[in-house]
Amino acid sequence: MSYWCQRPQDPTGQTVLQLVTNIKYLSWEAVEDRLAKFPRDAAEKDRFGLTSLHHVIRKRHCQVPLHIIKYLIQADTSVLKLSDSQTGRNALHIACIDHSSDEVNGYPIIQMILDAYPEGARHIDKEGRIPLHKVQSIPIARELIKVYPDGLGIRSSFGRLPLHDAVSDNSIPPEVVEELIVQGRAQKIGTQCGDGNYCGGVLVKDGVGEMPIKILFRRLLFSSKSTKDGLVIDSDSPLWTKLCIIARASYLAINEFPKDWKSKEIPLLHTLVEFGGHVDIIQHALDLYPHEILMRDSKGRTPLCIASETVDNGDHTGIKTREGVIDVLLDARRSGKEAAKMVNHEQRLPLHVAVEKGRSWHNGVETIVNAEPMALQTRDMQTGLYPFQLAAIQSFNWDNADINTVYSLLYANPDVMRSIADD
């Protein structure tokens, strides 16, 4: 039967390539008949170096009979080595892009190609990508990794691993991202994190210096609807699901896979704060997981402790990623103020950490003081200094001390001078 249910033209004299590229009158019966009589037609190429097999695999607009693909491969397996002169992609590349999301028909197609030419999984296109960079389902990802496990560590021309492409490509579902991380750990991809564990690629930077979590921060910001109250983030979106997967995997990596991590809750908020998530992303995570505001990570830190440790002046996107984060974390509606009283693993209060790391009065310090005024007259357990003293020396780098912060800390509690005099 012809495509568009119209009477096909007389296929007499047409090659297989001419038949499969005849969009208006496509007859699979004619293709099969011609191929049976002239199997050498399978090797015929068009001006872009594509054979009948490449064109058949690309046909997303109609159901391609699997036996046609099988016959084309059997007729001349050498066509599997050929690549598109424009993109440099071979048949396996094309199948992964056009069919890997279809587990019913796509899986058999890719399996036939892999069985006939497993070396195709190593083929690099003109962008430096292998087929694994474009895979869209777990079963096919596993097959490609089984054939070429080192492919998990192959970087494209943009310095991207398959994991980087998976987090940024909307056509690749979140479960594939998770599978690439699990397989990446098993294949020792990325940096070593503790005894015998590897990050699986989540801490690897691409060609512009972005880790997967940073890519997702940017994608989420630019894809979310902006309102006067901030961004509206869809919790059911694939991007948010991917962010949760990557953030929790990054948490395990930077904390070197804490003991019993498989049986414990892996927090989301701590990682989003540590990697500089935008305030609207932090806000959304708090709405979903309010209990994490007082949760300690494996280093004994609350999200507020983590935020206090870092002063961010913005990244290359021009977005001030940590601006207002401390205000959000100390929101009284979520018992956030309690976090200002909680010390970290070194028995240091958030105020001590914040001023020592260089946070100014208007960049979080005032908010912490308002949440826990008693911290002003509490000596730091590590240095024995009061907050205003820590601000004055700022890690003993006098040139960077902020006079306004020092003055404001003293003005907020001048009695601390009496305590010093009494000592």
Residue pairs with C-beta under 8 A, 6 or more apart in sequence:
1 27
1 28
1 29
2 8
2 25
2 26
2 27
3 23
3 24
3 25
3 26
3 27
3 62
4 24
4 25
6 24
6 25
7 25
8 25
8 26
8 27
8 30
9 22
9 25
11 19
11 27
11 30
11 33
11 34
14 22
14 30
14 34
15 34
15 38
15 41
15 44
16 31
16 34
16 35
16 38
16 41
16 42
16 44
16 52
16 72
17 41
17 44
17 45
17 46
17 51
17 52
17 55
19 26
19 27
19 30
19 31
19 34
19 52
20 26
20 31
20 52
20 55
20 56
20 59
21 46
21 55
26 62
28 64
28 65
28 68
31 52
31 68
32 65
32 67
32 68
32 71
34 41
35 41
35 42
35 68
35 71
35 72
35 75
36 71
39 75
39 76
40 75
40 76
41 52
41 75
42 51
42 52
42 53
42 72
42 75
42 76
42 79
43 51
43 75
43 76
43 78
43 79
44 51
44 52
45 51
45 82
46 55
48 84
48 85
48 86
49 82
49 83
49 84
49 85
50 82
50 84
51 72
51 79
51 82
52 72
53 69
53 72
53 73
53 79
53 80
53 91
54 79
54 82
54 84
54 91
54 94
56 64
56 68
56 69
56 72
57 64
57 69
57 91
57 94
57 95
57 98
57 99
57 109
58 94
58 98
60 98
60 99
63 105
64 105
64 109
66 105
66 108
66 109
66 112
69 109
69 112
70 112
72 79
73 79
73 80
73 112
73 113
73 116
77 116
77 117
79 91
80 90
80 91
80 92
80 113
80 116
80 117
80 120
81 90
81 117
81 119
81 120
82 90
82 91
83 89
83 90
83 93
83 123
83 125
84 90
84 94
87 93
87 125
87 126
87 127
88 124
88 125
88 126
88 127
89 97
89 123
89 125
90 120
90 123
90 125
91 113
91 120
92 110
92 113
92 114
92 117
92 120
92 121
92 123
92 131
93 123
93 125
93 129
93 130
93 131
93 134
95 106
95 109
95 110
95 113
95 131
96 110
96 131
96 132
96 134
96 135
96 136
96 140
96 144
97 134
99 105
99 106
99 109
99 110
100 106
100 110
100 134
100 135
100 136
100 137
100 140
101 136
101 137
101 171
101 173
103 137
103 139
103 140
106 137
106 140
107 137
107 139
107 140
110 140
110 143
111 143
113 120
114 120
114 121
114 143
114 144
114 147
118 147
118 148
120 131
121 130
121 131
121 132
121 144
121 147
121 148
121 151
122 130
122 148
122 151
123 130
123 131
124 130
124 154
127 156
127 157
127 158
128 154
128 155
128 156
128 157
128 158
129 156
129 157
129 165
130 148
130 151
130 154
130 162
131 144
132 141
132 144
132 145
132 148
132 151
132 152
132 154
132 162
133 154
133 156
133 160
133 162
133 165
134 165
134 169
134 172
135 141
135 144
135 162
135 172
135 176
136 171
136 172
136 173
136 176
137 173
137 176
138 175
138 176
138 179
141 176
141 179
141 180
141 183
142 179
142 183
144 151
145 151
145 152
145 183
145 187
149 183
149 187
150 187
151 162
152 161
152 162
152 163
152 180
152 183
152 184
152 187
152 189
152 201
153 161
153 184
153 187
153 189
153 201
154 161
154 162
155 161
155 206
155 207
156 165
157 207
158 206
158 207
158 208
159 205
159 206
159 207
159 208
160 206
160 207
161 184
161 189
161 201
161 204
161 206
162 180
163 177
163 180
163 181
163 184
163 200
163 201
163 202
163 204
163 212
164 201
164 204
164 206
164 210
164 212
164 215
165 172
166 172
166 176
166 177
166 180
166 242
167 177
167 212
167 215
167 216
167 219
167 242
167 246
168 215
168 216
168 219
170 238
170 239
173 238
174 238
174 241
174 242
174 245
177 242
177 245
177 246
178 245
180 200
180 201
181 200
181 201
181 202
181 245
181 246
181 249
182 200
183 200
184 190
184 198
184 199
184 200
184 201
185 197
185 198
185 199
185 200
188 198
189 198
189 199
189 200
189 201
189 204
190 198
190 199
190 200
190 201
190 202
190 203
190 204
190 253
191 198
191 199
191 203
191 204
191 253
192 198
192 199
193 199
193 203
193 252
193 253
193 254
193 256
193 257
194 256
194 257
195 256
197 253
197 256
197 257
199 249
199 250
199 253
200 249
200 253
201 212
202 211
202 212
202 213
202 246
202 249
202 250
202 253
203 211
203 250
203 253
203 254
204 211
204 212
205 211
206 215
208 316
210 218
211 250
211 275
212 246
212 250
213 243
213 246
213 247
213 250
213 271
213 275
214 275
214 276
214 315
216 239
216 242
216 243
216 246
217 243
217 275
217 276
217 277
217 278
217 281
217 321
218 317
219 239
220 233
220 239
220 240
220 243
220 281
221 231
221 278
221 280
221 281
221 319
223 237
223 239
224 231
224 232
224 233
224 234
224 280
225 231
225 232
226 232
230 279
230 280
230 283
231 278
231 280
231 281
231 284
233 240
233 280
233 281
233 284
234 240
235 284
235 288
240 284
243 281
244 268
247 268
247 271
247 272
247 275
248 266
248 267
248 268
248 271
250 271
250 275
251 266
251 267
251 268
251 270
251 271
251 297
252 258
252 261
252 266
254 271
254 274
255 297
255 298
255 299
258 264
258 298
267 289
267 292
267 295
267 297
268 285
268 288
268 289
268 292
269 282
269 285
269 286
269 289
269 292
269 293
269 295
269 303
270 292
270 295
270 297
270 301
270 303
270 306
272 281
272 282
272 285
273 282
273 303
273 306
273 307
273 322
273 325
273 329
274 306
274 310
276 310
276 312
276 315
276 321
276 322
277 285
277 321
277 325
278 319
278 321
279 321
279 322
279 323
279 324
279 325
279 328
282 325
282 328
282 329
283 328
285 292
286 292
286 293
286 328
286 329
286 331
286 334
290 334
292 303
293 302
293 303
293 304
293 329
293 334
293 335
293 336
293 339
294 302
294 335
294 338
294 339
294 342
295 302
295 303
296 302
296 342
297 306
299 344
299 345
300 344
300 345
301 344
301 345
302 339
302 342
302 344
302 350
303 329
303 339
304 326
304 329
304 330
304 336
304 339
304 340
304 342
304 350
304 368
305 339
305 342
305 344
305 350
305 353
307 322
307 325
307 326
307 329
307 364
308 326
308 350
308 351
308 353
308 354
308 357
308 359
308 364
308 368
309 353
309 354
309 357
310 322
310 357
311 322
311 357
311 358
311 359
311 363
312 320
312 321
312 322
312 323
313 320
314 320
314 321
315 321
323 363
325 364
326 354
326 364
326 367
326 368
327 364
327 367
328 336
329 336
329 339
330 336
330 337
330 339
330 340
330 367
330 368
330 371
336 371
337 371
337 372
339 350
339 371
340 349
340 350
340 351
340 368
340 371
340 372
340 375
341 349
341 372
341 374
341 375
342 349
342 350
343 349
343 381
344 350
344 353
346 381
346 382
347 381
347 382
348 380
348 381
348 382
349 372
349 375
349 378
349 380
350 368
350 372
350 375
351 365
351 368
351 369
351 372
351 375
351 376
351 378
351 387
352 375
352 378
352 380
352 382
352 387
352 390
354 364
354 365
354 368
355 365
355 387
355 388
355 390
355 391
355 394
355 405
355 409
356 380
356 383
356 390
356 391
356 394
356 395
357 395
358 394
358 395
358 400
358 402
359 365
359 405
360 402
360 404
360 405
361 402
361 404
361 405
361 408
361 409
365 391
365 405
365 408
365 409
366 408
368 375
369 375
369 376
369 409
369 412
373 412
373 413
375 387
376 386
376 387
376 388
376 409
376 412
376 413
376 416
377 386
377 413
377 415
377 416
377 419
378 386
378 387
379 385
379 386
380 386
380 387
380 390
383 390
385 393
386 416
386 419
386 420
387 409
388 406
388 409
388 410
388 416
391 401
391 402
391 405
391 406
391 409
392 401
392 406
393 401
394 400
394 401
394 402
410 416
410 417
